Amino acid sequence: MKKIFDAETKFYLSEPGPGGGTLRHSLTDVGGGFALHPFQMPEPTGYEDGSMQMGKRGHIDHLALKVHDEECLQEVRRRRVKAGASDGTITDFGAVRLVTFKDPDGREGEVAVDR
């Protein structure tokens, strides 16, 4: 990615996949506050035609919005909870902290901050 898009892979993980095999994914910073987080599932999930549930939507699962600091994450979290779009739970993945939300169409998304 670096040679072609001037993008930087922040991490690459391999872990046990649902139902066996190896799930592989990486986070690539493509600049301007945008990142790609592609997953390679070891086996078909049964949701290749799409679903409304995160992790089971098919080819493009969900979007995550990046904020620049923890203060901004907390403010967006507060607003989402007030709007009834999130329960406010913050998930800490070590390198990234995020809060999930549902948009008006019921699709889940994330607001994340790098650590």
C-alpha positions as CSV (number, residue, x, y, z in Angstrom):
1,M,0.0,0.0,0.0
2,K,2.8,2.4,0.8
3,K,4.4,2.2,-2.6
4,I,1.2,2.8,-4.5
5,F,-1.1,4.9,-2.3
6,D,1.4,6.4,0.1
7,A,-0.5,4.6,2.9
8,E,0.8,3.1,6.1
9,T,-0.3,-0.2,7.6
10,K,-0.7,0.4,11.3
11,F,-1.3,-3.2,12.2
12,Y,-1.8,-6.6,10.8
13,L,-3.5,-9.4,12.8
14,S,-4.2,-13.1,12.3
15,E,-6.5,-14.7,14.8
16,P,-8.9,-17.7,15.0
17,G,-11.9,-17.1,12.8
18,P,-15.5,-17.8,13.6
19,G,-16.1,-21.4,12.7
20,G,-12.4,-22.3,12.3
21,G,-9.7,-21.2,10.1
22,T,-7.7,-17.9,10.4
23,L,-9.3,-14.5,10.3
24,R,-6.9,-11.9,8.9
25,H,-7.3,-8.1,9.1
26,S,-5.2,-4.9,9.0
27,L,-5.6,-1.2,9.6
28,T,-4.2,1.0,6.9
29,D,-4.0,4.8,7.3
30,V,-4.7,6.3,3.9
31,G,-4.3,9.9,5.1
32,G,-6.6,12.8,5.7
33,G,-8.2,11.0,8.6
34,F,-9.2,8.0,6.6
35,A,-8.3,4.4,7.1
36,L,-9.1,1.0,5.6
37,H,-9.8,-1.9,7.9
38,P,-10.2,-4.9,5.6
39,F,-11.0,-8.4,6.9
40,Q,-10.4,-11.7,5.2
41,M,-12.8,-14.3,6.5
42,P,-11.6,-17.9,6.4
43,E,-15.0,-19.3,5.5
44,P,-18.1,-17.9,3.9
45,T,-20.3,-16.3,6.7
46,G,-23.6,-16.9,5.0
47,Y,-24.1,-13.1,4.8
48,E,-22.4,-12.5,1.5
49,D,-25.7,-11.1,0.1
50,G,-25.8,-8.5,2.9
51,S,-27.4,-8.0,6.3
52,M,-28.1,-5.1,8.6
53,Q,-25.9,-6.6,11.4
54,M,-22.3,-5.5,11.8
55,G,-19.8,-8.2,10.8
56,K,-22.4,-9.8,8.6
57,R,-23.1,-7.2,5.9
58,G,-21.2,-8.7,3.0
59,H,-18.6,-7.0,1.0
60,I,-18.6,-3.5,2.7
61,D,-19.6,-4.1,6.4
62,H,-19.5,-0.6,8.0
63,L,-17.8,2.7,8.1
64,A,-15.8,4.2,11.0
65,L,-15.3,7.9,11.5
66,K,-12.0,9.0,13.0
67,V,-11.8,11.8,15.6
68,H,-8.6,13.6,16.5
69,D,-8.5,13.1,20.3
70,E,-10.2,11.6,23.3
71,E,-12.1,14.8,24.2
72,C,-13.7,14.7,20.8
73,L,-14.6,11.0,21.1
74,Q,-16.3,11.7,24.4
75,E,-18.3,14.6,23.0
76,V,-19.5,12.6,20.0
77,R,-20.3,9.7,22.4
78,R,-22.4,12.1,24.5
79,R,-24.3,13.4,21.5
80,R,-25.0,9.9,20.1
81,V,-26.3,8.7,23.5
82,K,-28.5,11.8,23.8
83,A,-29.9,11.1,20.3
84,G,-30.6,7.5,21.2
85,A,-28.2,6.2,18.6
86,S,-25.7,4.6,21.0
87,D,-25.6,3.0,24.4
88,G,-22.3,4.9,24.9
89,T,-20.1,1.8,25.5
90,I,-16.5,2.5,24.6
91,T,-14.5,-0.5,23.3
92,D,-10.7,-0.3,23.8
93,F,-8.7,-2.3,21.3
94,G,-5.4,-0.9,22.7
95,A,-4.3,1.0,19.5
96,V,-7.9,2.3,18.9
97,R,-10.8,3.3,21.2
98,L,-14.3,3.5,19.7
99,V,-17.9,3.9,20.3
100,T,-20.5,2.2,18.0
101,F,-23.8,3.8,16.9
102,K,-26.7,3.2,14.6
103,D,-27.6,5.6,11.8
104,P,-31.2,6.5,10.9
105,D,-31.4,3.5,8.6
106,G,-30.4,1.1,11.4
107,R,-26.8,0.5,10.1
108,E,-24.1,0.3,12.7
109,G,-21.0,2.4,12.5
110,E,-18.1,3.5,14.7
111,V,-16.4,6.7,15.9
112,A,-12.8,6.0,16.7
113,V,-9.7,7.6,18.1
114,D,-6.1,6.4,17.7
115,R,-4.0,6.0,20.8
